[in-house]
Amino acid sequence: MKTSRADLCAAFLLAVPACAHAQSQAIQQVTISAGALDQRAQSTTTAIVVTRDEILRQGDSSLLDVLKRQPGISIDGAPGKPAIRMRGLGAGYVAILLNGLPAPGGFSLEAIDPELVERIEILRAPTAETSGQAVAGAINIVLRKAGKSAAPQAELKAGAMLDAGHTSPSLTAQRSGRTGALGYTFAATVKRNDKTYAGVATEEGRAPALLRHTAYDDHQVNDSLELAPRLDWQPGQRDTLSSQSYVRWQRVDNAKSELEDVAIGAPTSFPHGYHSYRAHVAQGYADLSWTRRLDEGARLSAKLSGYAIKRDADFVYRGMTTGDVLLATHRVASGPSERELNFNGSYRRPLFKTHALALGWELGRKRRDEYRREHQFDAGGRPLLDSDEDYQARVERSAFWIQDEWELNEAWSAYLGLRREDLHTTGEGNAHAPVDVDSGVWSPIFQTLFKPGGPENKGDQFRFALSRTYKAPQIVQLMPRRYTVDNGNSATNPDQQGNPNLRPELALGADLAWEHYVGKDDMLSVSAFAKRIRDITLDRVFQQNGVWIVMPDNLGAASVRGLEFEAKSRRGAVAGRVNLARNWSRLDAVAGPDNRIAGQPSWSGSLGLDYAAPGQSLEMGGTYSHRGGYAARRSPQAADYGGAKRQLDLYAVWKRDARSRLRLSVTDLLHRNYVERSTYSGDPDLAMTVVHRTRTVWRLVWEQSL
């Protein structure tokens, strides 16, 4: 984490190449009118662009369903609790960006409606401009842009989703246009998600012997309203002002029931449990951007952005006997809120006809406040626990970067960047000691693109990237407060506690890729990557005063590597796509076998076909996605296992006329059960296996252009 002045000077000199490399050929410019594959082929930095047409093609209700079909990306987790993974790595290894900046803490890919998104950019290798917190890569969500047409355009979409007998209606309206120098887009979505999740958890143990089954049924209702206005104003030839906003109101009402069946051993304290969770969430994002065009092609830009989220939640747990006799009641009122303010900018200019130099800054401040009031009563209403906790945390972030993209000759272009990012996290509360943590990381990045045939032969090209990235601890991981389970505390169901001594993970990675392009619709790509991660964060399970606790800790280093294959092709009305990824990892601090990073699948991939003939009223297609199982040992005693996931999604679109469409989507037609397993080998020897039942979801939407 420490860098000498000599190292800094050397990196800076490398970032601004000598004039001797200058060529007479101008740098290739990627215009917005180019197709997604054309942009990908021309760009020196490796990126996959998912266009708006691709986002909306299958009628998905969540961005996660769109992303699971993209190369190297898989969706993990139990039904109702999805987690995105890139190259098999999840949690903070994947940088989620919103309009090019790190997404706020409360931003959820699952929550945002695909209708509000303009495009998605998947960055396998980081850039100095975006984020150094991208060990596995970055996903940039770009919200809808302002309208360019002088004639107003409007669209209305009304539909419903059917899931296990529960109907979830939705309504989306969009209007865009331009009045003189002012362009605007306004999008609004109101919808309900009404879903039920069910499954069975089996606990097995030795010394003492245990065999216990717990069936659960979880009914979740989520009502939301989303607004996404965008304004662009160009008062003169040189200046452009724009404002992007995103507002979401959400109401959550969940009810969960758990019922035990004990074959061997003793029951838990509450064989029958009932959970009730209600919450109101309000969140908003807004920014104001200014860009000025300067002489000689230079450009200066600045953006001020703010984000806020507030959640007020009430949780009630009723512990009962199998005969529904009330034993205890737990009530928790909690209210986390976050506020974030960021100011960033950049200066860009071409140099020596072959260089595109850019430098910039980011300054941010985040504050998180949370209260938690917990009261526990016995069956007679007598208090067992009365707790009133609160804490405040602040994160100050600063980043400065410089990058240069240049053409060494007609066949070879390169990118070199350097980013310095500093974080200062402080926190205090009435239930734990104060936290004061500083971290700073230098992130040098190099990428290059080589086309053996030169600009006249664009078929084959090679990419190479070398980067240093990191993963910073989240606020909740640093706060030493404890989150307790309501029933059945054990080595496989422990309380959670933060660790104020947690350090950032540092990673050095290399990427190599071969790409082959034919025309504008066909491509083939094979890539490989390798990463070495230092101070990796693992979960440490231990017992304290008779209570089992899991706490994150830095335990040694890890190696990660993988291979990825991707192909796209179009033949007449039929378009096909396939991708496949193979991942490996190894933890130095844990002996084998299965000493791999938690949750990383060995295999993942998807196969898709689309049919769309010009002049015909019917389009159809589908995607089969597969995520292989995994086995990972978190420590010499603890291990996790996850079964394979297989999903088949289909869609069909009937075009009534040029303005009217009817879209039918079917998600998870196979509805295979998903299995998770956690084990602890020691004293005691425990295993918990959870079988989650899945269901097919049907969605029908009428789309009308006005």
C-alpha positions in Angstrom: 0.0 0.0 0.0 3.0 2.3 0.3 4.6 3.7 -2.8 7.9 5.5 -3.0 8.4 8.9 -4.7 10.7 7.2 -7.3 8.0 4.7 -8.2 5.4 7.5 -8.6 7.7 9.5 -10.9 8.4 6.4 -13.0 4.7 5.7 -13.4 4.0 9.3 -14.3 6.6 9.3 -17.0 5.2 6.1 -18.4 1.7 7.6 -18.4 2.8 10.4 -20.8 4.8 8.6 -23.6 7.7 10.4 -25.3 7.1 12.4 -28.4 9.2 9.9 -30.3 6.3 7.5 -30.5 4.0 10.1 -32.2 2.7 9.1 -35.6 0.9 11.0 -38.3 -2.1 8.7 -38.2 -5.0 10.2 -36.1 -6.5 8.2 -33.3 -9.6 6.1 -34.0 -12.7 7.7 -32.6 -15.6 5.5 -31.5 -18.9 7.3 -32.3 -22.2 6.6 -30.7 -23.7 5.6 -34.0 -21.4 2.6 -34.2 -22.8 -0.9 -33.4 -22.0 -2.6 -30.1 -19.6 -5.0 -31.8 -18.0 -2.3 -33.8 -17.4 -0.2 -30.7 -15.9 -3.2 -28.9 -13.6 -4.0 -31.8 -12.3 -0.4 -32.1 -11.8 0.4 -28.4 -8.3 -0.1 -27.0 -9.8 -0.7 -23.5 -11.7 -4.0 -23.3 -15.5 -3.5 -22.8 -18.7 -5.3 -23.7 -21.6 -3.0 -24.5 -25.2 -4.3 -23.9 -27.5 -2.0 -26.0 -31.0 -1.0 -25.1 -32.4 -3.4 -27.7 -30.6 -6.3 -26.0 -31.8 -5.1 -22.5 -35.4 -5.1 -23.5 -35.4 -8.1 -26.0 -36.6 -10.8 -23.6 -38.9 -8.6 -21.5 -37.0 -9.1 -18.3 -38.3 -7.5 -15.1 -34.9 -7.2 -13.5 -31.4 -6.2 -14.7 -30.0 -9.4 -13.1 -31.9 -11.4 -15.7 -30.3 -9.4 -18.4 -26.8 -9.7 -16.9 -26.9 -13.5 -16.3 -26.8 -14.0 -20.1 -23.6 -12.0 -20.5 -20.1 -13.6 -20.8 -18.4 -14.3 -17.6 -21.3 -13.3 -15.4 -23.4 -15.6 -13.2 -26.2 -15.0 -10.6 -25.7 -16.8 -7.4 -27.7 -17.1 -4.2 -30.9 -18.6 -3.1 -34.2 -17.5 -4.7 -35.2 -14.1 -3.5 -31.6 -13.3 -2.4 -29.6 -13.0 -5.7 -26.0 -12.0 -5.8 -24.1 -11.1 -9.0 -20.7 -12.7 -9.8 -18.2 -11.8 -12.4 -15.5 -14.4 -13.3 -16.9 -16.4 -10.3 -16.2 -13.6 -7.8 -19.0 -11.7 -6.1 -19.5 -9.3 -3.2 -17.2 -6.3 -3.4 -15.0 -7.9 -6.1 -17.3 -6.5 -8.8 -17.5 -2.7 -9.1 -21.0 -1.5 -9.8 -21.0 1.9 -11.4 -23.9 4.3 -12.1 -23.3 6.7 -15.0 -19.5 6.0 -14.7 -19.2 6.6 -10.9 -19.2 4.1 -8.0 -22.8 3.3 -7.3 -24.2 4.4 -3.9 -24.4 1.8 -1.1 -28.2 1.5 -1.4 -28.2 1.0 -5.2 -29.6 -2.4 -6.2 -29.3 -4.0 -9.7 -32.3 -6.2 -8.7 -34.5 -3.2 -7.9 -33.9 -0.9 -10.9 -36.3 -1.5 -13.8 -34.6 -2.3 -17.2 -36.9 0.2 -18.9 -34.9 3.0 -17.1 -31.6 1.9 -18.5 -30.0 3.2 -21.7 -27.1 0.6 -21.9 -24.8 -1.6 -19.8 -21.0 -1.5 -20.1 -19.1 -4.6 -18.8 -15.4 -3.8 -18.2 -13.3 -6.9 -17.8 -10.2 -4.8 -17.1 -10.4 -1.5 -15.2 -9.5 2.0 -16.4 -8.0 4.7 -14.3 -11.1 6.9 -14.9 -13.7 4.5 -13.6 -12.6 2.7 -10.4 -9.7 0.8 -8.9 -12.2 -1.3 -6.8 -12.7 -3.7 -9.6 -10.8 -6.9 -8.9 -13.2 -9.0 -11.0 -14.2 -6.2 -13.3 -16.8 -3.4 -13.5 -20.4 -3.1 -14.6 -21.5 0.4 -15.5 -25.3 1.1 -15.6 -26.1 4.1 -17.9 -29.5 5.6 -17.3 -31.8 6.8 -20.1 -30.5 9.7 -22.2 -32.4 12.8 -23.2 -34.4 12.7 -26.5 -32.7 13.9 -29.7 -35.8 14.2 -31.9 -37.6 17.5 -32.2 -40.9 15.6 -32.4 -42.1 14.3 -29.0 -42.0 10.6 -28.6 -44.0 8.6 -26.0 -44.4 5.0 -25.1 -46.7 3.1 -22.7 -46.2 -0.4 -21.4 -48.7 -2.3 -19.3 -48.3 -5.9 -18.1 -48.6 -8.5 -15.4 -46.3 -11.2 -14.0 -47.7 -14.5 -12.8 -45.7 -16.4 -10.1 -47.2 -19.4 -8.4 -50.7 -18.0 -8.5 -49.6 -14.5 -7.4 -50.1 -11.6 -10.0 -47.7 -8.7 -10.2 -48.9 -5.8 -12.4 -46.7 -3.1 -13.8 -47.0 0.1 -15.8 -44.3 2.1 -17.5 -44.6 5.4 -19.3 -41.8 7.3 -21.2 -41.8 10.6 -23.0 -38.8 12.3 -24.8 -38.2 15.1 -27.1 -36.4 18.4 -27.7 -37.5 22.0 -27.5 -34.8 24.2 -29.1 -31.6 23.7 -27.1 -33.3 21.7 -24.4 -33.7 17.9 -24.7 -35.6 15.8 -22.2 -36.6 12.3 -21.3 -39.0 11.3 -18.5 -39.6 7.7 -17.5 -41.8 6.4 -14.8 -42.5 2.8 -13.6 -45.0 1.6 -11.0 -45.1 -2.1 -10.2 -45.8 -4.8 -7.7 -43.7 -7.9 -7.1 -45.7 -10.6 -5.3 -43.6 -13.8 -4.9 -43.5 -16.8 -2.7 -40.3 -18.8 -1.8 -40.3 -22.2 -0.2 -37.9 -24.9 0.8 -36.6 -27.3 3.5 -33.5 -27.0 5.6 -32.0 -30.2 7.1 -29.6 -30.1 10.0 -27.4 -33.2 10.7 -24.9 -33.6 13.6 -22.8 -36.0 15.5 -21.8 -35.9 19.2 -24.7 -35.2 20.0 -26.6 -36.9 17.2 -29.0 -34.7 15.3 -31.4 -34.9 12.4 -33.8 -32.0 12.1 -35.9 -30.8 9.2 -37.3 -27.2 9.0 -39.7 -26.3 6.2 -40.0 -22.6 5.4 -42.5 -20.5 3.4 -41.7 -16.9 2.6 -44.2 -14.6 1.0 -42.7 -11.3 -0.2 -44.8 -8.3 -1.5 -42.9 -5.3 -2.9 -44.6 -2.2 -4.3 -42.5 0.4 -5.9 -42.6 3.7 -7.9 -39.6 4.8 -10.0 -38.9 8.1 -11.8 -36.0 8.8 -14.0 -36.0 12.3 -15.6 -33.1 13.6 -17.8 -32.5 17.1 -19.1 -29.8 18.3 -21.6 -29.3 21.9 -22.4 -26.9 23.4 -24.9 -27.0 27.2 -24.5 -24.1 27.8 -27.0 -21.6 26.0 -29.2 -19.1 25.3 -26.4 -21.1 24.5 -23.3 -23.5 21.6 -22.4 -25.4 21.2 -19.2 -27.2 18.0 -18.2 -29.0 16.6 -15.2 -29.9 13.0 -14.5 -32.2 12.0 -11.6 -33.5 8.7 -10.2 -36.1 8.5 -7.5 -37.6 5.3 -6.0 -40.3 4.8 -3.4 -40.7 1.3 -2.1 -43.0 -0.6 0.4 -42.0 -4.0 1.5 -44.3 -6.5 3.3 -42.8 -10.0 4.0 -44.2 -12.9 6.0 -42.2 -16.0 6.7 -43.1 -19.2 8.5 -40.7 -22.0 9.7 -41.8 -25.3 11.1 -39.5 -28.0 12.5 -39.7 -31.8 12.3 -37.2 -33.5 14.7 -36.2 -37.1 13.9 -33.1 -37.4 16.1 -32.0 -35.0 18.9 -33.6 -32.0 20.5 -35.6 -29.2 18.9 -34.5 -25.6 18.9 -35.9 -23.1 21.4 -38.7 -22.3 19.0 -39.8 -25.2 16.8 -42.4 -23.0 15.0 -41.3 -19.5 14.1 -43.2 -16.7 12.3 -41.4 -13.6 10.9 -43.1 -10.4 9.8 -41.1 -7.7 8.1 -42.4 -4.3 6.9 -40.4 -1.4 5.6 -40.8 1.9 3.7 -37.8 2.9 1.6 -37.2 6.2 -0.1 -34.1 6.8 -2.2 -33.0 9.4 -4.7 -30.1 10.3 -7.0 -29.5 13.5 -8.8 -26.5 15.0 -10.7 -25.6 18.2 -12.6 -23.0 18.0 -15.3 -21.2 20.7 -17.2 -19.0 20.2 -20.3 -17.1 22.9 -22.1 -15.4 22.4 -25.5 -12.0 24.1 -25.7 -9.6 24.9 -28.5 -7.6 22.2 -30.3 -10.2 19.5 -29.4 -9.7 19.8 -25.6 -12.7 19.4 -23.2 -13.3 20.2 -19.6 -16.1 18.6 -17.6 -17.4 18.6 -14.0 -20.2 16.8 -12.2 -21.8 17.3 -8.9 -24.0 14.3 -7.7 -25.9 13.4 -4.6 -27.6 10.3 -3.3 -29.8 9.6 -0.3 -31.7 6.6 1.1 -33.8 6.1 4.1 -35.4 2.9 5.3 -37.8 2.5 8.3 -38.4 -1.1 9.1 -40.3 -3.1 11.7 -39.5 -6.7 12.3 -41.5 -9.1 14.6 -40.5 -12.7 15.4 -42.9 -15.0 17.3 -41.3 -18.1 18.6 -43.9 -20.9 19.3 -44.1 -24.6 20.0 -45.2 -27.1 17.3 -48.7 -26.7 18.7 -48.6 -22.9 18.1 -48.3 -22.0 21.8 -46.5 -18.6 22.0 -43.1 -18.8 23.9 -41.4 -15.5 23.1 -41.7 -12.4 20.9 -38.9 -10.4 19.4 -39.5 -6.9 18.1 -36.9 -4.9 16.2 -37.3 -1.4 14.8 -34.4 -0.2 12.6 -33.8 2.7 10.4 -30.6 2.9 8.4 -30.1 6.0 6.3 -27.3 7.1 4.0 -26.4 10.4 2.4 -23.6 10.8 -0.2 -22.2 13.8 -2.1 -19.6 13.5 -4.9 -17.8 16.0 -7.0 -15.7 14.8 -10.0 -14.3 16.3 -13.2 -11.8 15.7 -16.0 -9.7 17.5 -18.6 -9.1 15.8 -22.0 -7.1 16.8 -25.0 -5.5 15.2 -28.0 -1.7 15.4 -28.2 0.6 14.9 -31.2 -2.3 13.6 -33.3 -1.9 10.1 -31.9 -2.5 10.7 -28.2 -5.7 11.2 -26.1 -4.6 12.5 -22.7 -7.0 12.8 -19.8 -6.7 13.5 -16.2 -9.3 14.0 -13.5 -10.4 13.8 -9.9 -13.2 12.5 -7.6 -14.1 13.7 -4.2 -16.8 12.1 -2.1 -18.3 12.0 1.3 -20.7 9.4 2.7 -22.5 9.3 6.0 -24.5 6.4 7.4 -26.8 6.5 10.4 -28.6 3.5 11.8 -30.7 2.8 14.9 -31.8 -0.6 16.1 -34.3 -0.9 19.0 -34.8 -4.5 20.0 -37.2 -5.8 22.7 -37.8 -9.4 23.6 -40.7 -10.7 25.8 -41.6 -14.1 27.2 -45.1 -15.6 26.8 -46.4 -13.6 29.6 -45.2 -10.3 28.2 -42.3 -9.9 30.7 -39.2 -8.3 29.2 -36.2 -10.5 28.4 -34.1 -8.0 26.5 -34.3 -4.2 26.1 -31.7 -2.8 23.7 -31.4 0.6 22.0 -28.4 0.9 19.7 -27.3 3.5 17.3 -24.2 4.2 15.3 -22.9 6.7 12.8 -20.3 6.1 10.2 -18.5 8.4 7.7 -16.5 7.6 4.6 -14.4 10.3 2.9 -13.1 9.3 -0.5 -10.7 11.0 -2.9 -9.2 9.8 -6.2 -6.9 11.4 -8.8 -6.1 9.8 -12.1 -4.3 10.3 -15.4 -4.5 8.2 -18.5 -3.3 8.3 -22.1 -4.5 6.3 -25.1 -2.4 6.4 -28.2 -1.6 4.7 -31.5 1.9 3.4 -31.8 1.2 2.6 -35.5 -1.7 1.6 -37.7 -1.9 -1.9 -36.1 -1.1 -1.2 -32.5 -2.8 1.0 -29.9 -2.2 1.2 -26.2 -3.6 2.6 -23.0 -1.8 3.5 -19.8 -3.4 4.9 -16.6 -2.6 5.6 -13.0 -5.1 6.1 -10.3 -4.7 7.0 -6.6 -7.6 6.4 -4.3 -7.8 7.1 -0.6 -10.5 6.1 1.9 -11.0 7.4 5.5 -13.7 5.5 7.4 -14.8 6.5 10.9 -17.6 5.3 13.1 -19.0 5.4 16.5 -22.0 4.1 18.5 -23.3 3.5 21.9 -22.7 -0.2 21.8 -19.1 -0.6 20.6 -15.8 1.2 20.4 -15.1 3.9 17.8 -13.6 3.0 14.4 -11.0 5.0 12.6 -9.5 3.4 9.5 -7.4 4.8 6.7 -6.5 3.1 3.4 -4.9 4.2 0.2 -4.0 2.4 -3.0 -2.1 3.1 -6.2 -3.6 1.4 -9.3 -1.4 1.4 -12.4 -3.2 0.0 -15.5 -1.9 -1.0 -18.9 -3.9 -2.2 -21.8 -3.0 -2.8 -25.5 -4.7 -3.8 -28.7 -2.8 -5.3 -31.6 -4.3 -6.0 -35.1 -1.9 -8.0 -37.1 -3.6 -7.2 -40.4 -3.8 -3.5 -39.7 -6.9 -1.3 -40.4 -7.5 -3.0 -43.7 -8.0 -6.4 -42.2 -10.1 -6.2 -39.0 -10.7 -9.9 -38.6 -8.2 -10.8 -35.9 -6.9 -8.9 -33.0 -5.2 -9.5 -29.6 -5.7 -7.7 -26.3 -3.5 -7.7 -23.2 -4.1 -5.9 -19.9 -2.1 -5.6 -16.7 -3.7 -3.9 -13.7 -3.6 -3.5 -9.9 -6.9 -3.3 -8.2 -8.3 -3.6 -4.7 -11.4 -4.4 -2.6 -12.2 -2.1 0.3 -14.2 -3.3 3.3 -17.8 -2.2 3.5 -19.0 -0.1 6.4 -21.0 -2.9 8.0 -17.9 -5.2 7.8 -15.9 -2.7 9.8 -18.5 -1.9 12.5 -18.0 -4.3 15.5 -21.7 -4.5 16.3 -23.4 -7.9 16.2 -26.4 -9.0 14.2 -28.1 -11.9 16.1 -30.2 -14.8 14.7 -33.6 -15.3 16.3 -33.4 -19.0 16.7 -31.0 -21.9 16.4 -27.6 -20.3 16.9 -25.0 -22.8 15.8 -21.7 -23.1 13.9 -23.7 -23.3 10.6 -26.2 -20.5 11.7 -24.0 -18.0 13.6 -24.5 -14.4 14.6 -22.6 -11.8 12.4 -20.1 -9.3 13.7 -17.9 -6.7 12.0 -14.1 -6.4 12.3 -12.6 -2.8 12.6 -9.1 -4.2 11.8 -10.1 -5.4 8.4 -7.7 -4.3 5.6 -8.3 -3.8 1.9 -7.5 -6.7 -0.4 -4.9 -5.9 -3.1 -4.9 -7.7 -6.4 -2.5 -7.9 -9.4 -4.1 -9.2 -12.5 -3.3 -10.0 -16.1 -5.8 -10.5 -19.0 -5.1 -11.9 -22.5 -7.7 -12.2 -25.3 -8.0 -13.1 -29.0 -10.9 -11.7 -30.9 -12.1 -12.5 -34.5 -14.7 -10.3 -36.2 -16.6 -11.1 -39.4 -18.9 -8.3 -40.7 -20.9 -6.4 -38.1 -22.8 -9.3 -36.5 -20.3 -12.2 -36.2 -17.5 -12.5 -33.6 -15.4 -15.1 -31.8 -13.4 -14.4 -28.6 -11.2 -16.5 -26.3 -9.7 -14.9 -23.2 -7.7 -15.9 -20.2 -7.0 -14.1 -16.9 -4.9 -14.6 -13.8 -5.0 -12.7 -10.5 -3.0 -12.8 -7.3 -5.0 -11.4 -4.3 -3.2 -10.3 -1.0 -4.9 -10.0 2.4 -8.0 -11.9 1.2 -11.1 -11.6 3.4 -12.4 -14.9 4.8 -15.2 -15.7 7.3 -13.8 -16.8 10.7 -16.3 -18.9 12.7 -15.7 -19.1 16.5 -17.6 -19.5 19.7 -17.7 -16.8 22.4 -19.5 -17.2 25.7 -21.5 -20.1 24.3 -22.6 -18.1 21.2 -21.4 -18.9 17.7 -20.2 -15.9 15.7 -18.9 -15.3 12.1 -16.5 -12.4 11.5 -14.6 -11.3 8.4 -10.8 -11.4 8.7 -7.7 -11.0 6.5 -6.2 -14.5 6.1 -3.3 -14.8 3.7 -3.4 -14.7 -0.1 -5.3 -16.3 -3.0 -4.8 -17.1 -6.7 -7.5 -16.8 -9.2 -7.5 -17.8 -12.9 -9.9 -18.6 -15.7 -10.8 -19.1 -19.3 -13.7 -17.5 -21.2 -15.2 -18.3 -24.6 -17.7 -16.2 -26.5 -19.3 -16.3 -30.0 -22.0 -14.4 -31.8 -23.4 -15.0 -35.3 -26.3 -14.0 -37.4 -27.6 -16.0 -40.5 -30.6 -14.3 -42.0 -33.4 -14.1 -39.5 -31.6 -16.3 -36.9 -29.1 -14.9 -34.5 -27.1 -17.1 -32.1 -24.8 -16.5 -29.1 -22.9 -18.7 -26.8 -20.5 -18.1 -23.9 -18.6 -20.4 -21.5 -16.4 -19.7 -18.6 -14.1 -21.9 -16.5 -12.8 -20.6 -13.2 -10.2 -21.8 -10.7 -9.0 -20.4 -7.3 -6.8 -21.4 -4.4 -6.6 -20.1 -0.8 -3.1 -20.2 0.6 -4.3 -20.2 4.2 -6.5 -23.2 3.8 -5.3 -26.7 3.0 -6.9 -28.5 0.1 -9.0 -30.0 -1.3 -11.7 -27.4 -2.3 -9.7 -24.5 -0.8 -11.2 -22.1 -3.3 -12.9 -18.7 -2.9 -16.4 -19.0 -1.5 -19.2 -19.3 -4.0 -17.0 -19.4 -7.1 -18.5 -21.8 -9.6 -16.2 -24.0 -11.7 -18.3 -23.6 -14.8 -20.9 -21.1 -16.1 -22.3 -20.2 -19.5 -25.3 -19.6 -21.7 -26.7 -20.5 -25.1 -29.2 -18.2 -26.9 -31.1 -18.1 -30.1 -33.3 -15.3 -31.6 -35.5 -15.3 -34.6 -36.5 -11.9 -36.2 -37.4 -11.8 -39.9 -37.8 -8.4 -41.6 -41.4 -7.7 -42.4 -42.8 -10.4 -40.2 -45.0 -9.7 -37.2 -43.5 -12.4 -34.9 -40.2 -12.5 -33.1 -39.1 -15.2 -30.7 -36.1 -16.7 -28.9 -34.7 -17.9 -25.7 -31.6 -18.5 -23.6 -30.4 -21.5 -21.6 -28.0 -20.5 -18.8 -26.0 -22.9 -16.7 -24.0 -22.2 -13.5 -22.1 -25.2 -12.2 -21.9 -26.2 -8.6 -19.1 -25.3 -6.3 -17.3 -26.6 -3.2 -15.4 -24.1 -1.1 -13.6 -24.4 2.3 -13.6 -21.2 4.2 -11.3 -22.5 7.0 -10.0 -25.9 8.2 -13.4 -26.4 9.9 -16.0 -24.6 7.7 -17.0 -25.3 4.2 -19.8 -24.3 1.8 -21.3 -26.2 -1.2 -23.7 -25.0 -3.8 -25.6 -27.1 -6.4 -25.8 -26.4 -10.1 -28.3 -23.9 -11.5 -30.0 -24.5 -14.9 -32.5 -22.0 -16.3 -34.4 -21.8 -19.6 -35.9 -18.4 -20.5 -38.2 -18.0 -23.6 -39.9 -15.0 -25.1 -42.1 -14.1 -28.1 -43.2 -10.7 -29.5 -46.2 -10.2 -31.7 -46.2 -6.9 -33.6 -49.7 -5.8 -34.2 -48.5 -2.8 -36.2 -45.7 -0.3 -36.2 -46.8 1.1 -32.9 -48.3 -1.8 -31.0 -46.6 -5.0 -29.6 -47.5 -7.8 -27.3 -44.6 -9.5 -25.5 -44.7 -12.8 -23.6 -41.8 -13.9 -21.4 -41.2 -17.1 -19.5 -38.5 -17.2 -16.9 -37.0 -20.4 -15.5 -39.1 -22.9 -17.4 -37.1 -25.8 -15.9 -37.7 -24.6 -12.3 -35.0 -27.0 -10.9 -34.6 -27.0 -7.1 -31.4 -25.2 -5.9 -29.4 -26.8 -3.1 -27.0 -25.1 -0.6 -24.9 -26.9 2.1 -22.8 -25.6 5.0 -20.6 -27.8 7.1 -18.6 -27.4 10.3 -16.1 -30.1 11.2 -15.0 -30.0 14.8 -16.8 -29.8 18.1 -19.6 -30.1 17.2 -19.7 -31.7 13.8 -22.6 -30.1 11.9 -24.1 -29.9 8.4 -27.0 -27.8 7.2 -28.5 -28.6 3.7 -31.2 -26.2 2.3 -33.3 -27.2 -0.7 -34.9 -24.1 -2.3 -37.9 -24.7 -4.5 -38.1 -22.6 -7.6 -41.0 -21.7 -9.9 -41.6 -20.7 -13.5 -42.6 -17.0 -13.9 -44.8 -15.8 -16.8 -44.9 -12.2 -17.9 -47.2 -10.6 -20.4 -46.7 -6.9 -21.5 -48.6 -4.7 -24.0 -46.3 -2.1 -25.5 -47.8 1.0 -27.2 -46.0 3.8 -28.9 -47.9 7.1 -28.9 
